[in-house]
Amino acid sequence: MTLLLVHIAEIGKYAITYGVSVSILEIGVFEGALVTGAMSYLYYSGVIYTTLGLGDIEPQGHIRFITAMEAL
């Protein structure tokens, strides 16, 4: 159970990073499916963290590097 919570926390950390990177730092954007808020970032982070890479949301710009590090 503890390990599951650690994984969920890491997904959340990356979701916050994506939100800050797009909204505040403006170092990239997401294309494809509409990314409208916190749940969208959480969904994207979960997809990348589990390396499913569904491809309905695509990062553009420097946030591609953050995406690569999360998948790693």
C-alpha positions in Angstrom: 0.0 0.0 0.0 2.8 2.4 0.8 4.5 1.8 -2.5 1.2 2.6 -4.3 0.9 5.9 -2.5 4.5 6.7 -3.4 3.8 6.1 -7.1 0.6 8.2 -6.9 2.6 11.0 -5.2 5.2 11.0 -8.0 2.5 11.1 -10.6 1.1 14.1 -8.8 4.5 15.8 -8.6 4.9 15.5 -12.3 1.4 16.7 -12.9 2.2 19.9 -10.9 5.4 20.3 -12.9 3.5 20.1 -16.2 1.0 22.7 -15.0 3.7 25.1 -13.8 5.7 24.5 -17.0 2.8 25.3 -19.3 0.9 28.0 -17.3 3.7 29.9 -15.6 7.0 29.2 -17.2 5.5 28.9 -20.7 8.2 26.4 -21.8 5.9 24.3 -24.0 2.3 23.4 -24.8 0.2 20.3 -25.2 -1.5 19.5 -28.5 -4.1 17.0 -29.4 -6.8 16.3 -26.7 -7.8 19.5 -24.8 -5.8 20.0 -21.6 -7.9 22.2 -19.4 -6.8 21.8 -15.8 -5.4 19.8 -13.0 -7.2 16.5 -13.9 -5.8 16.7 -17.5 -2.3 17.1 -16.2 -2.8 14.3 -13.8 -4.2 12.1 -16.6 -1.2 12.9 -18.8 1.3 12.3 -16.1 -0.3 8.9 -15.3 -0.2 7.8 -18.9 3.5 8.8 -19.2 4.4 7.3 -15.8 3.0 4.0 -16.7 4.6 4.3 -20.2 1.3 3.7 -22.0 1.9 6.7 -24.2 -1.5 6.7 -25.6 -0.7 9.7 -27.8 -4.0 11.6 -27.4 -2.0 14.5 -25.8 1.4 15.4 -27.3 3.9 17.7 -25.6 5.5 20.4 -27.7 8.6 22.4 -26.7 10.9 21.9 -23.7 8.2 19.9 -21.8 9.1 17.0 -24.0 12.3 16.6 -21.9 10.2 16.5 -18.7 8.0 13.8 -20.3 11.1 11.8 -21.2 12.4 12.0 -17.7 9.1 10.9 -16.2 9.0 7.8 -18.5 12.5 7.0 -17.6 
